[in-house]
Amino acid sequence: MIGRLTGNVLEKNPPQILLDVQGVGYEVEVPMSTFYNLPALGERVVLLTQFIVREDAHLLYGFGTDDERVAFRQLLKISGVGPKLALSVLSGLSLVDLADAVSRKETGRLTKIPGVGKKTAERLILELQGKFATAPTATGKAGSSSSAISSDITNALQALGYNEKEAGWAAQQLPAEVSVSDGIRQALKLLSKA
């Protein structure tokens, strides 16, 4: 079982990356949340992994945080959810948004994810109820989730080649309720004008 890899990023072809670990190249599929936080090509990264063996393939999935890997494993336990769909769910919604959608039973948010139909969304909500210890509340965790989003945006900008000061400045200019993907787009526009 491969549980963790430390190596240099050789290629980035979403959702797959090629990681050089002491001369051995590992093809690893990652959710977009992890992909956006990867360092530049040639730089070192640590990924927590899930190794899956099927009849026709040996697949390796990588995650930037333990929470992502735990959520991936939780999704795999659900009937009808395979690795590709689990990866799609984690790419389509942040962990905070996924926990929020599950706790509010919002099937509409889940059906926007490619590959998730109404029945699958209902099954996800049913099976994931109470599984997220970090489910946000309307009053409690808004500040911490917005700082996590700001951090994700800053890391993504640095992965795209901006220095820490530029990335931090751009992230501070964004509205508090912005999503990671919208925030990256808006930050890139700001940086191109600066």
Order of alpha helices (4+ residues) and beta strands (2+ residues): beta-beta-beta-alpha-beta-beta-alpha-alpha-alpha-alpha-alpha-alpha-alpha-alpha
